[in-house]
Amino acid sequence: MSDQSTLQQTEAAQTPQSTASERVLRPAVDIIEDATGITLKADLPGTSRDRLEIQVEGDTLTLSGEVSIDIPDGMEALYADVSTTRYRRSFTLSKELDLDNIGAELKNGELTLRLPKRAEVQPRRIEVSVG
C-alpha cells in the first residue's frame, strides 16, 4: 500500500463486545491501493456469509466472523491446531474513502472488500476540445 494514511490496521485487541479472556484469530489480509480506492482481501476459511459481520463505526472498519466446523455424527476432534473459532480484525479508515459504497464478496473462504475513494479525491481526466 503506497499511502499509509488511507487504511491503517488498528492494533486494539478488544472491541466493546469482547471480554479480556476472549481469544480471536487475526486473519491474514492483503491490502491493495489504486487511484480509485482500496481492495482488501482477508482469509477467513470456514466462515460462511451468515457468520460474517462487517461493520463501519466512525472511522473504524471491523471484520469479525465465526468458523463453522461440521463434524460428522459419532466423531470427535482429537487434536486441533487452532483453539478458537472466531476471527476479528480492525482498521482505521481515511476520510478520503467513500464509506457509503463499500462492496463485499465472500468466495471460497476469501473476503474481498472494495473501498472506493470519494469522487472528489480521485484523479480525473479533462478532455480538451479542438476549436
Secondary structure as the mmCIF struct_conf table of DSSP 4:
data_model
#
loop_
_struct_conf.conf_type_id
_struct_conf.id
_struct_conf.beg_label_comp_id
_struct_conf.beg_label_asym_id
_struct_conf.beg_label_seq_id
_struct_conf.end_label_comp_id
_struct_conf.end_label_asym_id
_struct_conf.end_label_seq_id
TURN_TY1_P TURN_TY1_P1 GLN A 4 THR A 6
STRN STRN1 LEU A 7 THR A 10
TURN_TY1_P TURN_TY1_P2 PRO A 16 GLN A 17
TURN_TY1_P TURN_TY1_P3 ALA A 20 SER A 21
STRN STRN2 LEU A 25 LEU A 25
STRN STRN3 VAL A 29 ASP A 34
TURN_TY1_P TURN_TY1_P4 ALA A 35 THR A 36
STRN STRN4 GLY A 37 ASP A 43
TURN_TY1_P TURN_TY1_P5 PRO A 45 GLY A 46
STRN STRN5 THR A 47 GLU A 57
TURN_TY1_P TURN_TY1_P6 GLY A 58 ASP A 59
STRN STRN6 THR A 60 VAL A 67
TURN_TY1_P TURN_TY1_P7 ASP A 73 GLY A 74
BEND BEND1 LEU A 78 LEU A 78
BEND BEND2 ASP A 81 ASP A 81
STRN STRN7 ARG A 86 LEU A 93
HELX_LH_PP_P HELX_LH_PP_P1 SER A 94 SER A 94
TURN_TY1_P TURN_TY1_P8 LYS A 95 GLU A 96
STRN STRN8 LEU A 97 LEU A 97
HELX_RH_3T_P HELX_RH_3T_P1 LEU A 99 ASN A 101
STRN STRN9 GLY A 103 LYS A 107
TURN_TY1_P TURN_TY1_P9 ASN A 108 GLY A 109
STRN STRN10 GLU A 110 PRO A 116
STRN STRN11 LYS A 117 LYS A 117
HELX_LH_PP_P HELX_LH_PP_P2 ARG A 118 ARG A 118
HELX_RH_3T_P HELX_RH_3T_P2 ALA A 119 VAL A 121
BEND BEND3 GLN A 122 GLN A 122
#
